[in-house]
Amino acid sequence: MASEWENLTLAEVCARGGGNIQTGPFGSQLHAEDYVEEGIPSVMPQNIGDNRILEDGIARISPEDANRLSRYLLREGDVVYSRRGDIERRALVRSHENGWLCGTGCLRVRFGEGVVVPEYAAFYLATYEARSWLKNHAVGATMPNLNTAILGALPFVLPPLPIQRQIASILSAFDDKIELNRQMNHTLEQMARALFKSWFVDFDPVRAKMRGEQPEGMDAETAALFPDELVEVNGREVPRGWEVKGLDELAEFLNGLALQKYPATGENDLPIIKIAQLKKGEAEGAGFASRQIGEKYTVHNGDILFSWSGSLEVTRWAGGEGALNQHLFKVSSKDYPHWFIYGWLLEHLPEFQAIAANKATTMGHIQRKHLNDAKATLPPTADLAMMETVMQPIFESVYANDLEAKQLSKLRDELLPRLLSGEIRVTDLVDHQR
């Protein structure tokens, strides 16, 4: 580390700039009935993603409550932490999030003025060293917890401001591309879901032809794949010539192993893919299991994973090789394309989640019978192959963007420690960019 760089604690850095570390409001200050449909977003642990606040499904409070809780409002440049559970999660507050609430269950870090470039701080706090330090110093055996004292004691490397700006600029280029990929995928996924529902659930092209109309936005060759009549099959109205099958007839749902029976050997072990890893989309922070589990239970990039208990989710995995843990299905099919299986899982996911939510257990789940109860409509094999020419490129683009984002994230996270250690000089990268 360069001689003009300082080793401080996070609390010292914040205090030097006139900032501080503060918890969000306690539950007694903000009750469930205080949340409103439209209002000021309240950032809670579930809203904290990879250095970004996730707005989907965020709770909101009224302007009156925001005024009452004004000391907890966020400012651009703050960093928000999850106070319990996944304590490594943190997000930099952007300009459009100024004035949002640091909600219950969160900690707010404010750096003040003239000492820290917030973007640099957010990248530093994402380093393996910083996250490991927090995990090792958190309190609580079953669920790790942070408080202002623990977070304030976190070691923090403080370079001069010009160096901070340069580091932030270099690493932000990675983040900007990752965010662009995320936005592209959001659009592509919406398009794919809408198209899938129109073709295979609502049968819009069939209904249009029944009215004597050309299906909207569809060329004649694609329109010819759809019949002009609906018939009843197994109590369901489907296009003529199509079949109805349960999801378990379309694909194999391989349940994972109790991996404590396959302890790590220390040689070429596999990270254990649990529900937590599925939600994060990466294996970092996972435990390890022996490769003796065999290829059948090994997860690879491109596999469809579906958590059947707890937080029911489905994803096409892009987080690297791993071991399939119990409570997860690896879903595969010899007869039907990945995009088709994935589309039907997404279509039935809300009803699966509702079934799990109604279970009188601590961790709701579905059973295999629910996979059979969940029906899919299938066009003739030749027609499905033609439809694939439209659907598969969208599916592959989403996966390619996910994979690229993971690779960029890894490169970004590997670069910062090298910049801090002096292995790579900031000036060398800045000169190269020019």
Secondary structure as UniProt FT lines:
FT   TURN            3..4
FT   STRAND          6..9
FT   HELIX           10..16
FT   TURN            17..18
FT   STRAND          20..23
FT   HELIX           27..29
FT   HELIX           32..34
FT   STRAND          35..36
FT   STRAND          40..43
FT   HELIX           45..47
FT   STRAND          50..51
FT   TURN            56..57
FT   STRAND          59..61
FT   HELIX           63..68
FT   HELIX           70..72
FT   TURN            76..77
FT   STRAND          79..82
FT   TURN            87..88
FT   STRAND          90..92
FT   HELIX           95..97
FT   TURN            98..99
FT   STRAND          101..102
FT   TURN            104..105
FT   STRAND          106..110
FT   HELIX           118..125
FT   HELIX           128..137
FT   HELIX           148..152
FT   STRAND          155..158
FT   HELIX           161..196
FT   HELIX           197..201
FT   HELIX           204..210
FT   TURN            211..212
FT   TURN            216..217
FT   HELIX           220..223
FT   TURN            224..225
FT   STRAND          230..233
FT   TURN            234..235
FT   STRAND          236..239
FT   TURN            240..241
FT   STRAND          243..246
FT   HELIX           247..250
FT   STRAND          252..255
FT   HELIX           259..261
FT   STRAND          270..273
FT   HELIX           275..280
FT   TURN            284..285
FT   STRAND          288..289
FT   HELIX           291..293
FT   HELIX           295..297
FT   STRAND          298..299
FT   TURN            301..302
FT   STRAND          304..307
FT   STRAND          314..316
FT   STRAND          322..325
FT   TURN            326..327
FT   STRAND          328..332
FT   HELIX           338..357
FT   HELIX           368..373
FT   STRAND          375..378
FT   HELIX           381..421
FT   HELIX           426..433
//
